[in-house]
Amino acid sequence: MNKIWSLEDVKKLLAETGKKEGFPCDEVPVVISTKMEKTMGSFYFRMRGGKMEPHSFRFSAKLLNGTYSGEIVEQVILHEFAHYYVNMRDQVNHHHDAVFKEACRSLGISDHTYFREFVALVPKKGYLLLCASCGKTIGRRRRIDAVRKIVRTKVSSCCHGKIKIREDVF
């Protein structure tokens, strides 16, 4: 098992990098999200009066829980700092363009644009929507409230019959 990163660890790395680059980010909130499953990190900003303002850094709890090596975690955190740095410096959203990639290289991290270290997603409980007439699978949902609304208000697209539900794991 790898190191489990705390919120303070993340803030410390961001603060050190900001100080080193001459572009502090101490005032930008850092959020650890349990809802982020595919995206491991993100930097949010908002436009106010034609000016770009930082909103927050968000990191997946899955990234920080010890599943990944410290090197990978640092790469993701610094990747998001690079977004902050180039966007706030130039007041332009650079996405993953050449300016962003140059900032990544100057920070000593890879300039690849997506997270490559995926761990297989754990199957979760959900609900299959089935046609009551022919048994064809119409869809699947995770939330029971959405399933109940569909069953109550819709008919199947194949036979225009009622829709039944079945619990499943996917």
Secondary structure, DSSP 8 states (H G I E B T S, - for coil): ------HHHHHHHHHHHHHHHT---TTS-EEEESS-SS--EEEEEEEETTEEEEEEEEEEHHHHTTSS-HHHHHHHHHHHHHHHHHHHHHTS--TTSHHHHHHHHHHTS---SS----------EEEEEEETTT--EEEEES-HHHHHHHHHH---TTT---EEEEEEE-
